[in-house]
């Protein structure tokens, strides 16, 4: 794996017993103490993920907001400094280039976190569509940690003077954390409360060790995937891609239909009026077999779709997944079959998310 990039935390991860795998061009930890243990710890206490492979952009310049509004279906202009929003970068065909979070730091000052696998593509797209904008890429110079779980706030509070109770969901702030500057956002990819923390590489190494010394469990990509699937959060490249529109991916809630113009708007208006040919749904398998990505979905003996994500839910102890099916088969309760190796197993469309944390 010598050609793969490594995050600043690589040596610390190996010291913690991480099993490393190739992921999106990076050598990343897939698990430390075991996927199930890490998953359950995040659901019940707190876990720590290294997500430094994700793209981290700081954008500055006059006219920036207007330029960004053209690239996404959501209305970013409604955000105030200190607020953030999950949305989608679209191409002119309304295909999803990436799912991203925009962090508003002022009218023409925005931060943006993108997927690691699409980092270079996203950067080129933004530069091409935002001429004259100052573009700072912090991907390689900074660490990004995700502290996730119901005990995340109590764990982090002693390290900062910021009142974390006052930092709402998708809120963010520049703070002093353990005596060093950091960008802290109340966001995550696990379905739990938690924070994503951006620091310099050196400060990130010190913070990683400090949090582990406090008893926080290091967690890998394996647990991150099962946690996000229980929360029915999409994985780019599996559950959506450039050939998928937001309406097909059941992400229509990010679209502000009152926006006068953005890339792909005409395609989406047509799909809104005339419907789509497929839709992403959540399903439960009626048994113990796990439906993996790529497995066929059948109705009445006819193949009608394909699984995009699937796992055995550690919380529900039930096989769950996401799949594309025709819209007439997307209703909750619809009975389906999934081809698991050499047999077809019964499954049922269910309401998403599969897991929702108690408030």
Buried (B, 14 or more C-beta within 10 A) or exposed (E): EEEBBBBBBBEBBBEBEBEBBEBBBBBBBBBBBEBBBBBBBBBEBBBBBBBBBBBBBBBBBEEBBEBBBBBBBBBBEEBEEBBBBBBBBBBEEBBBBBBBBBBBBEBBBBBBBBBBBBBBBBBEBBBEBBEEBEBEBBBEEBBBBBBBBBBBBEBBEEBBEBEBEEBEEBBBBEBEBBEBEBBBBBBBBBBBBBBBBBBBBEBBBBBBBEBBEEEBBBBBBBBBBBBBBBBBBBBBBBBBBBEBBBBBBBBBEBBBEEBEEBBBBEBBEEBEEEEBEBBBBBBBBBEEBBBBBEBBBBBEEEEBBBBBBBBBBBBEEBBBBBBBBBBEBBEEEBEBBBBBEEEBBEBBBBEBBBBEBEE
